Amino acid sequence: MTTHAIKETSRQIRYIRRNKQTAVNTGGYQKMGEKEKERCETKPNAQDINTNVMKNVIVRKDGVASCPLLQYKNNRNGWNNAEKEAAKQDEIPEYENPSVQEKPFGTGKENAEASIQNEIKQGKRIVKPSIYLQSPYNNKMSSVTEPLTEDETLLAHSLLSMEGYILDEMFNDGKVTIIPRITMKSISPGIEIDSQIIDAFVSVLNEEEKRKIKKEKRRYYLPLGATLPEIEKKEKNLHAQIRVLRNIMDEDETSFRLRDVKLVFFPIMAHAHYYVIVFDLEKGNAVILDNSISDADYDGKYKDIFVFVKEMLIHYLYVTKHPSLNKFKEAQPKIPRMKWKTKKNKIDCGLYMMMHMEMFEGEIGLKWKTNIVDENNRHYADMIKTMRMRYAAKILLHDVNKEREKMSEFAIKFGEQYNDKEKQKKMVEKAIEKKAAEDK
């Protein structure tokens, strides 16, 4: 049998199977007589097949295809070859096409629209949409200008309503970062963000960088524990903190000794204030990204900590024989004069650090565009609130979080319980105000 004939026979057999399944699904198969069913179930004899004389005759009964019939002539091996080819077609993975892998998430209108677009037919299979919520910024940079989606809003409201058992585990990256509900609530507007939320965000960002194209240099983020507790001490033990850094890097299988890394981020928490130090391994320079406008100069505010962190990194580059080692010996940091720096806002330094960590890709000055507005802008308060809610959704619904399905289910139940959106919004706003007042 020729290749063309095999393909044609395979196609015809799959067509028969689909029509039989249609009959079963719509009830036509149950309405057949015994002889008609027997014709559907029985394969033709091999000697009765001739692929050159084949056609489908579909007998319709009660408005459905009740039994597909074939007319064949002699060909001894025709059925076996055709059946093998058909079997191969049936073994095609359900999600072989990347477009079919994209499952929609959401509830309400978003979920309904996504369901229509994503019930993709692949042969006789239908890919069903997921029932779980999803952040639109998983694996891409968050926007400070886009409004919250329904999924983001619902997830954030379920968290900021302050409902639920305070010790419920909300985030677990499967490594060392675990966050209970009581800690996660600190992402609520008007409250200083807890250091554990920063570490959870580090896990999210490292996971996203790991998925980059291999030839593209990535960013690598250290947790706050890489510099604590020594960084806050007046007499710092460099060797003790170097051991901490090496343990973190050695236990992280994605670090790869920083060989494929361009930018290394050290989040800093000193004197109840957050900022981030970034080292560029390609250029051999460093920047300090701090949202706060301060009267203190570099020597008074940053120098001791920067030198301490640089010595830690140089030691690690030395013991791992990194090719960028010699570039850092004389490196002095730049402190960009970002137009969105703040003087009045003393609460959101943690949020600013998270935005800087996600959005900084090595360029400063006019080349670094973030769309973060000035604190005197009339949309400023809305932006701060939106970004806190957006990051809550991104962290809790991200693939790296082992509890993401539980968080999604909790949010959906919350939405069902408080299904009036205006009342839900007012209830959450009152809960936010109460929480902020308690934490002052």
MARDREN-989432 format. One record per atom (N, C-alpha, C): x, z, y; residue in one letter. Coordinates in steps of 0.05 Angstrom, whole numbers, plus 32768, in hexadecimal, padded with zeros to 4 digits. Example, Ala and Ser with C-alpha at 12.3 -4.5 7.8 and 13.67 -1.06 7.14 Angstrom:
// MARDREN-989432
8108809C7F8EA;80F6809C7FA6A;8108809C7FBEA;8101808E7FD3S;8111808F7FEBS;8102809D8001S;
This chain:
// MARDREN-989432
801180007FE8M;800080008000M;801280008019M;800C7FEF802CT;801C7FED8045T;801780068056T;802B800B8068T;80288022807BT;800F8020808BT;800880088094H;7FF0800480A4H;7FD7800B8094H;7FD78003807BA;7FC08008806AA;7FBD80268065A;7FD480348061I;7FD38051805CI;7FC7805F8074I;7FD08057808CK;7FC6806480A4K;7FA8805E80A8K;7FA0804680A2E;7F84803F80A5E;7F73804F8092E;7F7C80518078T;7F6D80608064T;7F6C807E806CT;7F8380888076S;7F8480A4807FS;7F7080A98095S;7F6E809680A8R;7F5B809980BER;7F3F809980B4R;7F38808880A1Q;7F1D80868096Q;7F1680A08088Q;7F2980AB8079I;7F2380C4806AI;7F1E80DB807DI;7F2E80DD8092R;7F2980F380A5R;7F0E80EF80B3R;7F0680D680B8Y;7EEC80D080C4Y;7ED580DA80B1Y;7ED980D58097I;7EC580DE8083I;7EC280FD8085I;7ED9810A8085R;7ED881288085R;7ECA8133809DR;7ED0812780B5R;7EC3813080CDR;7EA5812D80CCR;7E9C811680C2N;7E7F811180C0N;7E71812380ACN;7E7F81298096K;7E74813C8084K;7E7181588091K;7E87816080A0Q;7E86817A80ADQ;7E70817B80C2Q;7E6C816480D1T;7E56816380E4T;7E3B816880D6T;7E38815B80BFA;7E1F815F80B1A;7E1B817C80A9A;7E31818980A0V;7E2F81A58098V;7E2881B680B0V;7E3681B280C7N;7E3281C280DEN;7E1581C080E9N;7E0A81A880E8T;7DF081A380F4T;7DD881A780E1T;7DDE81AC80C8G;7DC981B280B5G;7DC1819A80A4G;7DCC818280AAG;7DC5816B809AG;7DCE816D807EG;7DE581798079Y;7DF0817B805EY;7DDE818B804CY;7DD381A18058Q;7DC181B18047Q;7DA781A38040Q;7DA0818E8050K;7D878180804BK;7D8A81698037K;7DA38163802EM;7DA7814E801BM;7D9C81557FFFM;7D9781407FF0G;7D9181447FD4G;7DAB81487FC5G;7DA981507FABE;7DC181567F9BE;7DD2813E7F98E;7DC681267F95K;7DD6810E7F90K;7DE681067FA9K;7DD9810A7FC0E;7DE781047FD9E;7DFF81167FDDE;7DFB81317FD7K;7E1181447FDAK;7E28813C7FC7K;7E2081347FAEE;7E34812C7F9BE;7E4681157FA4E;7E3981027FB2R;7E4880EB7FBDR;7E5C80F57FD2R;7E5481097FE2C;7E6681137FF7C;7E7E81227FEAC;7E7A81307FD5E;7E8E81417FC9E;7EA181337FB7E;7E99811C7FABT;7EA8810E7F97T;7EBA80F97FA3T;7ED580F97F9BK;7EE780E57FA5K;7EE380CB7F94K;7EE680B47FA1P;7EE5809B7F92P;7EFC80997F7FP;7EF9808B7F68N;7F0F80867F56N;7F2480757F62N;7F3D80797F5AA;7F53806A7F66A;7F4F804C7F62A;7F4580437F4AQ;7F4380277F45Q;7F2D801A7F56Q;7F1C802A7F63D;7F06801F7F73D;7F0E801A7F91D;7F2880207F98I;7F2F801F7FB4I;7F3E80057FBAI;7F377FF87FCFN;7F467FE27FDAN;7F447FE47FF9N;7F5A7FEB8005T;7F5A7FF08022T;7F537FD88032T;7F567FC08026N;7F4F7FA88035N;7F317FA38037N;7F227FB18025V;7F057FAF8026V;7EF97FCB8028V;7EFA7FD68040M;7EF17FF18044M;7EE07FF3805EM;7ECA8000805CK;7EBB80048074K;7EA9801D8070K;7EA2802A8087N;7E9180418086N;7E7480398088N;7E6480448076V;7E4780418079V;7E3C805D807AV;7E3380668092I;7E2A80818095I;7E0C80828093I;7E028090807FV;7DE58092807BV;7DDB80A9808CV;7DC980A4809FR;7DBF80B980B1R;7DA480C380A7R;7DA280DD80A7K;7D8A80EA809EK;7D83810180B1K;7D6B810180BAD;7D62811680CED;7D73811680E7D;7D7D80FF80EFG;7D8C80FD8108G;7DA981068107G;7DB4810B80EFV;7DD0811380EDV;7DDD810280D7V;7DF8810180D8A;7E0680F380C3A;7E05810480A9A;7DF480FC8096S;7DF0810D807FS;7E0481088069S;7E0F80EF8066C;7E2380EB8052C;7E3280D18057C;7E4C80D1805CP;7E5B80B98060P;7E6080AB8045P;7E5C80918043L;7E608082802AL;7E76806D802FL;7E868067801AL;7E9B8053801CL;7E97803E8006L;7E9D8025800DQ;7E9D80107FF9Q;7EBA80087FF4Q;7EC4800A7FDBY;7EDF80057FD4Y;7EE17FF07FBEY;7EF87FE27FBCK;7EFE7FD27FA5K;7F197FDB7F9AK;7F247FCC7F86N;7F3A7FD67F76N;7F547FDA7F85N;7F607FF27F82N;7F7B7FF77F8AN;7F8280127F7DN;7F9580127F6AR;7F9980297F58R;7FA380427F67R;7FB6803E7F7AN;7FC380557F87N;7FB8805B7FA3N;7FA4804C7FABG;7F9B804E7FC7G;7F92806A7FCFG;7F8180777FBEW;7F7780917FC6W;7F8D80A67FC9W;7F9E80A87FB5N;7FB380BD7FB6N;7FC580BA7FCEN;7FCE80A27FD5N;7FDF809E7FECN;7FD080A58006N;7FB7809B8008A;7FA880A18020A;7FA380BE8023A;7F9D80CC800DE;7F9780E9800FE;7FB080F88018E;7FC880F0800EK;7FE080FD8017K;7FE580FA8035K;7FE080E2803FE;7FE380DD805BE;7FCF80EE806BE;7FB780EF8061A;7FA28100806FA;7FAA811D806FA;7FB681268059A;7FBF81428057A;7FD48148806BA;7FE78134806FK;7FFC81388083K;7FF0813B809FK;7FDC812B80A4Q;7FCF812C80BFQ;7FC2814880C3Q;7FB7815380ADD;7FAA816D80B0D;7FBE818480B4D;7FD8817E80AEE;7FED819380B1E;7FF8819480CDE;7FF0818280DFI;7FFA818280FAI;7FF3819D8107I;800781AB8113P;800181C6811EP;7FEB81C48133P;7FDB81D98134E;7FC481D98146E;7FCC81D88163E;7FE481E38169Y;7FEC81E38185Y;800681D38189Y;800881BC817BE;801F81AB817EE;802281A0819AE;800C819881A6N;800C818E81C1N;800E81A481D5N;802381A581E7P;802581BB81FAP;800D81C0820BP;7FFE81AA8212S;7FE781AE8223S;7FD181BE8215S;7FD181BD81FAV;7FBD81CC81EBV;7FC481EA81EAV;7FDE81F081EFQ;7FE6820C81EDQ;7FDC821C8205Q;7FD5820E821BE;7FCE821C8233E;7FB282278231E;7FB08241822BK;7F96824E8228K;7F8C82598242K;7F7382568249P;7F6982618262P;7F63827E8260P;7F65828B8276F;7F5F82A88278F;7F4B82AC828EF;7F3D82C2828EG;7F2C82C882A4G;7F1082D1829BG;7F0182D882AFT;7EE582E082A9T;7ED382D282BDT;7EB982D482B9G;7EA682C982CCG;7EAA82AC82D0G;7EA982A482E9K;7EAA828782F1K;7EC4827B82E8K;7EDB828A82ECE;7EF5827F82E5E;7EF6827982C7E;7EEC828C82B7N;7EEE8288829AN;7EDC82728291N;7EC48270829DA;7EB1825A8295A;7EBD823F829BA;7EC9823C82B3E;7ED4822282BAE;7EEC821B82A8E;7EFC823082A2A;7F14822B8291A;7F0C82248275A;7EF68231826BS;7EEC822B8250S;7EE4820E824DS;7ED782038262I;7ECE81E78260I;7EE681D5825FI;7EFB81DB826FQ;7F1281CA8270Q;7F2481CD8258Q;7F2381E3824AN;7F3681E98235N;7F2B81E98219N;7F1281E28215E;7F0881DD81FAE;7F1281C281F1E;7F2B81C081EBI;7F3981A781E5I;7F3681A181C8I;7F2B818981C2K;7F28818181A6K;7F438175819CK;7F4D817F8187Q;7F668175817AQ;7F5E816F815EQ;7F5781558158G;7F4D814F813DG;7F32815C813BG;7F2E816C8126K;7F1481798122K;7F158196812BK;7F2C819E8137R;7F2F81BA8141R;7F2781BC815ER;7F1F81D38166I;7F1981D98183I;7F2981F2818AI;7F3981F081A0V;7F48820781A9V;7F37821881BBV;7F31823081B4K;7F20824281C3K;7F2F825181D9K;7F24825681F0P;7F3282658205P;7F35828281FEP;7F4A828F8209S;7F4F82AB8204S;7F3A82BB8214S;7F3582D4820BI;7F2282E58218I;7F3082F8822BI;7F4B82F7822DY;7F5A830A823CY;7F6083008258Y;7F638314826BL;7F6A830D8286L;7F8783048288L;7F8D82F5829DQ;7FA882EC82A1Q;7FAF82EA82BFQ;7FC882F182C5S;7FD182ED82E1S;7FDB82D082E3S;7FD382C382F9P;7FDC82A782FDP;7FFA82A58304P;800782BC8308Y;802382BC830FY;803582C582F9Y;802B82C582E0N;803D82C982C9N;804F82B182C7N;806982B682C8N;807E82A182C5N;807F828E82DDN;8075829782F4K;807B8288830DK;807A829C8324K;80868294833AM;808982A68351M;806E82AC835EM;806A82C58364S;805182CE8370S;804E82C4838DS;803682BF8395S;803082B583B0S;802682CC83C1S;802F82CD83DAV;802582E283ECV;800E82D783FDV;800882BE83FBT;7FF382B2840CT;7FD982AC83FCT;7FDB82A883E2E;7FC382A183D3E;7FB182BA83CFE;7F9782B683D0P;7F8582CD83CAP;7F8682D583ADP;7F7E82ED83A7L;7F7E82F7838CL;7F6982E7837BL;7F7082E18362T;7F5D82D58350T;7F4A82EA8346T;7F3582E28338E;7F2182F5832DE;7F2F83078319E;7F4182FC8308D;7F4F830C82F4D;7F6183218301D;7F7083198315E;7F81832C8324E;7F7183428330E;7F5B833A833DT;7F4A834E834BT;7F3E83628337T;7F3483588321L;7F278369830DL;7F3B837C8301L;7F53837282FAL;7F67838482EEL;7F7083998302L;7F758391831BA;7F7D83A48330A;7F6883B98335A;7F4F83B08337H;7F3983C3833CH;7F3683D78325H;7F3983CE830DS;7F3783E082F6S;7F4D83F682F7S;7F6483EE8302L;7F7A84028305L;7F768414831DL;7F7084088334L;7F6E8417834DL;7F5584278350L;7F428423833DS;7F298433833DS;7F3084508336S;7F498454832BM;7F53846E8323M;7F438479830BM;7F35846782FDE;7F27847082E4E;7F39846D82CCE;7F31847982B6G;7F418478829EG;7F538490829AG;7F5B84958281Y;7F6C84AC827AY;7F8884A98287Y;7F9184BD8295I;7FA984BA82A5I;7FC284B58294I;7FC284BD827AL;7FD984B98269L;7FD784A08257L;7FC38490825CD;7FC18476824DD;7FDA84668253D;7FE6845A823EE;7FFD84498241E;7FF4842E824BE;7FFE84268263M;7FF5840D826FM;800A83F7826DM;802383FF826CF;803983EB826AF;804D83F58255F;805683E28244N;806B83E88231N;807983CE822BN;809283CC8232D;80A183B3822ED;80AE83B18212D;80A883C68201G;80B483C681E7G;80D183CF81E6G;80DB83D781FDK;80F783E081FFK;80F883FD8209K;80FB84018223V;80FE841C822DV;80EA84228243V;80DC840E824ET;80CA84128264T;80AD8416825BT;80A3842E825EI;808784348257I;807A8442826FI;806384388277I;80568443828FI;803A844D8288I;80338467828DP;80188470828AP;8007846982A2P;7FED846D82A0R;7FDB846682B5R;7FE1847682CFR;7FE7848F82CCI;7FEB84A082E4I;8002849582F5I;8017848A82E8T;802E847F82F6T;802784638302T;8018845382F3M;8012843882FCM;800084398314M;7FF1844F8318K;7FE08451832FK;7FEF8451834AK;800984568349S;801984578362S;801C843B836ES;801384268361I;8013840C836DI;7FFC84098380I;7FEB841D8382S;7FD4841D8394S;7FDE841C83B1S;7FD0840D83C3P;7FD8840B83DFP;7FDA842783ECP;7FEE842A83FDG;7FF28443840CG;8002845883FDG;800D845183E6I;801C846483D6I;8038845983D0I;804D846983CFE;8067846083C8E;8068845883AAE;8072844183A4I;807284378389I;808684468378I;807E844E8360D;808F845E834ED;80A5844C8343D;80BC8459833DS;80D3844A8333S;80CE843D8318S;80BC84488308Q;80B6843C82EEQ;80A8842182F1Q;8099841D8306I;808C8404830BI;80A183EF8313I;80B683F78321I;80CC83E58327I;80D983DC830DI;80DE83EE82FBD;80EB83E782E1D;80D983D582D1D;80BF83D982D2A;80AD83C782C3A;80AE83AB82CFA;80B083A982EAF;80B2838F82F7F;80CD838282F0F;80E2839182EDV;80FB838782E4V;80F8837A82C8V;80EA838782B6S;80E5837C829BS;80D68361829DS;80C2836082AEV;80B3834782B2V;80C5833182BDV;80D4833782D1L;80E5832282DEL;80FB831882CAL;8107832A82BBN;811B832282A8N;810F83108292N;80F783178289E;80EA83068275E;80E482EA8280E;80DC82E88299E;80D782CE82A5E;80F182BE82A9E;810682CC82B1E;812082BE82B4E;812B82B48299E;812582C38284K;812E82BB8269K;812282A18260K;810B829A826AR;80FD82828262R;810582698273R;8118826D8284K;812182568294K;812F82418283K;81318228828DI;813F8213827FI;815C821C827CI;816882188265K;81828222825EK;8198821A8272K;81978202827BK;81AC81F8828DK;81AA820482A9K;8194821182AFE;818F821D82C9E;8199823A82CAE;81AA824082DDK;81B4825C82E0K;819D826E82E7K;819C828682DBR;8186829882E0R;818E82B082F0R;817982C082F6R;817E82DA8304R;817C82F082EFR;818A830682F4Y;8189831C82E1Y;8185833682F1Y;8172834682E7Y;8169835E82F6Y;8170837782E6Y;817D838A82F4L;818383A482E8L;816D83B782EEL;816783CB82DDP;815483E082E3P;816083F482F7P;814F84048302L;815984198315L;816D842C8307L;8169843082EDG;817B844282DFG;8198843982DDG;819D842082E5A;81B9841682E4A;81CA842482FAA;81BD842E830ET;81CC843B8324T;81C584598327T;81B18462831AL;81A9847E831BL;81B4848E8304L;81BA84A78307P;81B684B9831EP;81CE84BA8331P;81E584AE8329E;81FD84B28339E;81FC84A88355E;81EB8494835AI;81EA84878374I;81E1849A838AI;81D184AE8383E;81C684C18396E;81D884D9839BE;81ED84DB838BK;81FF84F2838DK;821484ED83A3K;821C850283B0K;8231850083C4K;824C84F983B7K;8252850783A1E;826A85018391E;826184F18378E;826584D78379K;825B84C58364K;827084C2834EK;826684C48335N;827784C0831DN;827584A38315N;82888493831DL;828784768318L;8288847082FAL;8299847E82ECH;829D847882CFH;8283847F82BFH;8276849482C7A;825D849B82B9A;8248848682BDA;8246847C82D6Q;8232846782DBQ;8239844C82CFQ;8253844782CDI;825C842E82BFI;8253842E82A2I;825584468295R;824C84488279R;822E84428277R;821F844C828BV;82028447828BV;81FD8429828DV;820B841C82A0L;820783FF82A4L;820E83F0828BL;822483F6827ER;822D83E78266R;821983EB8250R;820E8403824DN;81FA84088238N;81E183F7823DN;81D883F68256I;81C083E5825DI;81C583C88256I;81DD83BE825EM;81E383A28259M;81E7839C823BM;81F383AE822DD;81F883A98210D;81DF83AA8200D;81CC83BB8208E;81B383BD81F9E;819F83A78200E;81A483998216D;81928383821ED;819D83698212D;818F835F81FEE;8199834681F1E;8197832E8203E;818983308219T;81868319822BT;819C83188241T;81AD832D8242S;81C1832D8257S;81D783188253S;81DE8313823AF;81F382FF8233F;820C83028244F;8212831C824AR;822A8322825AR;822B83128274R;8213830C827EL;821082FF8298L;821D82E3829AL;822182D68283R;822F82BC8282R;821D82A6828ER;820382A8828BD;81F182938295D;81E2829C82AED;81ED82B082BCV;81DF82BD82D3V;81ED82B482EDV;81DC82AF8301K;81E682A9831CK;81E382C2832EK;81CC82CF832EL;81C782E68340L;81C282FF832FL;81CF83158336V;81CB832F8329V;81BE8342833EV;81A7834D8337F;8198835F8349F;819B837C8341F;81A3838D8354F;81A483AA8350F;819083B68362F;817883BE8358P;816583CD8369P;817083E9836FP;816E83F18388I;8179840B8391I;8163841D839BI;816484368392M;8152844A839EM;8164846183A8M;8167846383C2A;8178847883CEA;8169848483E6A;8169849F83E6H;815C84AE83FCH;813F84A583FFH;813184A383E8A;8114849C83E7A;810E848183F3A;8122846F83F2H;811E845483FDH;8128843F83E9H;8119842983E6Y;8120841383D4Y;812C83FC83E3Y;814183F083D8Y;814B83D683E0Y;815A83CA83C9Y;816483B183CBV;817183A483B5V;818B839783BEV;81A0839A83ADI;81BA838D83B1I;81BC8376839DI;81C3835F83A7V;81C483478396V;81E0833B8397V;81EC8336837FF;8207832A837DF;8204830E8373F;821182FB8381D;821182DF8379D;822A82DA8369D;822882D6834FL;823F82D3833EL;824D82B88342L;823F82A4834CE;824B828A8350E;825B8289836BE;824F82958380K;825C8294839AK;826F82AC839FK;826B82C1838FG;827B82D98393G;827482E983ABG;825B82E883B4N;825382F883CCN;823B830A83C4N;8232831983D8A;821C832C83D3A;820B832F83EBA;81F1833683E7V;81DF833B83FDV;81D0835583F8V;81C88362840DI;81B7837A840BI;819C83738418I;818783748408L;816C836D8411L;815D83878415L;8157838D842ED;814A83A68436D;813583A0844BD;811C83A78446N;810783A1845AN;810883B38472N;811683C98470S;811483DE8485S;812883D8849CS;811E83DA84B5I;812F83D984CDI;813883F584D2I;815383F984D3S;815E841484D5S;8172841584ECS;8174842C84F8D;81888430850DD;81A484348501D;81A5843A84E7A;81BF843E84DAA;81CD842384D6A;81E8842484D8D;81F8840B84D3D;81FF840984B6D;820E83F484AFY;821583EF8493Y;822584068487Y;823984108496D;82498426848CD;8239843F8486D;822584448498G;8216845D8494G;8200845B847FG;81F58443847BK;81DE84418469K;81E58435844DK;81F78422844DY;81FA84128434Y;821684148427Y;822B84188437K;82468413842DK;824D84228413K;8248843C8413D;8250844C83FBD;8242844283E2D;8228843C83E5I;8219843383CDI;8221841783C5I;8226840583D9F;822E83EA83D2F;824883EA83C3F;825C83F883CEV;827683F983C1V;8274840483A5V;8264841983A1F;826084258387F;825484118373F;82408402837BV;823383EF836AV;824583D78364V;825483CE8378K;826783B88375K;827C83BF8360K;828783D88362E;829B83E1834FE;829083E18332E;827783E9832FM;826A83E98315M;826A83CC830AM;826183BA831AL;825F839E8311L;827A8392830BL;828E8397831DI;82A9838D8318I;82B4839782FEI;82AF83B082F8H;82B983BB82DEH;82AC83AD82C7H;829283A882C9Y;8284839A82B3Y;828F837D82B0Y;8293836F82C6L;829E835482C5L;82BA835482B9L;82C9836A82BEY;82E4836C82B4Y;82E4836F8295Y;82D48382828BV;82D48388826EV;82C88371825EV;82B78361826BT;82AA834A825DT;82B983308263T;82CF83328272K;82DF831A8278K;82CE83048285K;82BE830C8298H;82AD82F882A6H;82BD82E782B9H;82B882CD82B9P;82C882BB82CAP;82C582C082E8P;82B082CF82F1S;82AB82D3830DS;82B982ED8317S;82C982FA8307L;82D48314830EL;82E483138328L;82F68300832CN;830783008343N;82F982FA835DN;82E182EF835BK;82D282E88374K;82C883008383K;82C683178376F;82B8832E8382F;82CA8343838EF;82E48341838BK;82F683568393K;82F4835C83B1K;82F0834783C1E;82EF834A83DEE;82D3834583E9E;82C0834483D8A;82A5833D83E1A;8299835283F3A;828F834A840AQ;8280835B841CQ;82638351841EQ;825083648420P;8234835B841FP;822A8350843AP;8216833F8438K;82088336844FK;81ED8345844FK;81E3834B8467I;81C98358846AI;81B78346847BI;81A78336846EP;81978322847CP;8184832F8490P;8180832284A7R;816D832C84BBR;8152831E84B6R;8144832784A2M;812B831A849AM;8115832084AFM;8106830B84B5K;80F2830E84CBK;80DA832084C3K;80D8832684A9W;80C2833884A0W;80CB8355849DW;80E2835C84A8K;80EB837884A6K;80D8838A84B4K;80D783A384ABT;80C383B684B6T;80D083CE84C3T;80C283D884D7K;80CB83F184E4K;80B7840784E1K;809D840184E1K;8089841584DFK;8082841C84C1K;8082840884B0N;807A840C8494N;8090841A8484N;808B8432847CK;809F8442846DK;809684468450K;807F843B8449I;80738440842EI;80798429841BI;807A84108425D;807A83F98413D;809683EE840DD;80AB83FD840FC;80C683F38409C;80C883EB83ECC;80BA83F883DAG;80BB83F183BEG;80AE83D583BAG;809883D083C7L;808A83B683C6L;809C83A083D1L;80A983A683E8Y;80BB839283F4Y;80D2838C83E1Y;80DD83A083D4M;80F3839C83C1M;80EA838A83AAM;80D2838E83A0M;80C7837E838AM;80C483618394M;80BA835D83ACM;80B7834183B6M;80D3833483BAM;80E6834383C5H;8101833883C8H;810D833183ADH;810A83428399M;8115833C837FM;810A83238373M;80F0831F8376E;80E38308836AE;80E982EE837AE;80EA82F08394M;80EB82D883A5M;810782CF83ADM;811B82E183ABF;813682DA83B4F;814482C9839FF;814D82B183A7E;815B829F8395E;81778297839FE;818282A783B1G;819D82A283BAG;81A0829883D6G;818A828F83E3E;818B828483FEE;818182998412E;818F829B8429I;818682AD843EI;8181829D8457I;817882AB846CG;8173829E8485G;815A828C8484G;815A82768492L;814382648493L;813D82578478L;815082558466K;814C8248844DK;813B8259843AK;813A8273843FW;812A8285842EW;810E82888439W;80FB827C842CK;80DF827C8435K;80CF828D8422K;80C282A2842CT;80B282B4841BT;809582B58423T;808E82AE843CN;807382B08447N;806A82CD844AN;807D82E08449I;807782FC844FI;807382FF846DI;805D830B8475V;8057830C8492V;80638325849FV;8066832484B9D;8070833B84C8D;805B835184C8D;8065836A84CBE;8052838184C9E;803F838284E1E;8044837384F6N;80318372850CN;801C835C8509N;801E834C84F4N;800B833784F0N;7FF0834284E8N;7FDA833684F0R;7FC0834184EBR;7FB8833F84CDR;7FC7832F84BEH;7FC2832D84A1H;7FD4833E8490H;7FE5834E849EY;7FF9835E8490Y;7FEE8371847BY;7FDA83818483A;7FCF83958471A;7FC383888458A;7FB58371845CD;7FA983638446D;7FBF83588433D;7FD5834F843EM;7FEB8344842EM;7FF7835B841DM;7FFC83728429I;80078388841AI;7FF583918403I;7FDB83938408K;7FC8839A83F4K;7FC6838583DEK;7FC6836C83E6T;7FC4835683D2T;7FDC835683C0T;7FF4835A83CBM;800D835883BBM;800F837083A8M;8005838783B0R;8005839E839ER;7FF283988386R;7FDB838D838CM;7FC883878377M;7FD283708365M;7FDF835C8372R;7FEA83458363R;8000834E8350R;801183608359Y;802783698348Y;801D837B8332Y;8008838A8337A;7FFB839A8322A;7FF18388830CA;7FE483728313A;7FDA835F82FFA;7FF1835182F1A;8005834982FFK;801B833B82F3K;802A834D82DEK;802E836682E5I;803C837882D3I;802B837E82BAI;8012838582BEL;8001838F82A8L;7FF783788296L;7FF5836082A1L;7FEB83498291L;800183378287L;801A833E828CH;8030832D8284H;8035832E8266H;80408318825BD;80468317823FD;8059832D8236D;806A83368247V;807E834B8240V;80718366823BV;8058836A8245N;804A83838242N;803B83848227N;804383968216K;8036839981FBK;801A83A481FEK;801283AE8215E;7FF783B98219E;7FE583A78229E;7FED838E822CR;7FDE837C823ER;7FC183778235R;7FBD8375821BE;7FA283708211E;7F9083888216E;7F9B83A08212K;7F8C83B98217K;7F8583BA8235K;7F9783B38246M;7F9283B48263M;7F7C83A0826BM;7F7D8389825ES;7F6983748263S;7F4E837D825AS;7F4C83898242E;7F3383928238E;7F2783A98249E;7F3883BB8253F;7F2F83D08264F;7F2483C5827EF;7F3183B18289A;7F2883A582A2A;7F0D8396829EA;7F0A83888288I;7EF1837A8283I;7EDA838E8280I;7EDE83A48271K;7ECA83B8826FK;7EC383C5828AK;7ED783C9829AF;7ED383D382B5F;7EC183C082C5F;7EC783A682C3G;7EB7839282D1G;7E9A839182C7G;7E96839682ADE;7E7B839682A3E;7E6C83AF82ACE;7E7A83C682AEQ;7E6D83DF82B7Q;7E6683DE82D5Q;7E7883D282E5Y;7E7383D08302Y;7E7183B28308Y;7E5B83A68301N;7E5883898303N;7E50837F831FN;7E4883928331D;7E43838A834CD;7E5E838A835BD;7E6883738363K;7E838370836EK;7E86837F8388K;7E72837F8399E;7E74838D83B2E;7E7683AB83AFE;7E6583B6839DK;7E6683D28397K;7E8083DA838AK;7E8A83C88378Q;7EA383CD836AQ;7EBA83CE837FQ;7EBA83BC8392K;7ECF83BB83A6K;7ECF83D483B7K;7EB783DD83C0K;7EB583F583D0K;7EBE840E83C1K;7EB6841083A7M;7EBE84268397M;7EDD84288395M;7EEA84118391V;7F078410838EV;7F14841783A8V;7F0A840D83BFE;7F15841483D9E;7F14843283DEE;7EFE843F83D7K;7EFC845C83DAK;7F10846A83C9K;7F14846083B0A;7F27846D839EA;7F44846A83A9A;7F4A845283B5I;7F64844E83C0I;7F69846183D8I;7F56846483E9E;7F5884768400E;7F5C849383F7E;7F4E849B83E3K;7F5084B683D8K;7F6B84BB83CCK;7F7584A783BDK;7F9084AA83B1K;7FA684AB83C5K;7FA4849A83DAA;7FB8849A83EFA;7FB984B583FEA;7FA184C08403A;7F9F84DA8411A;7FAB84F08400A;7FA784EF83E6E;7FB2850483D4E;7FD0850383D2E;7FDC84EB83D6D;7FF984E883D2D;800984EB83ECD;7FFB84F18402K;800984F4841CK;8018850F841CK;
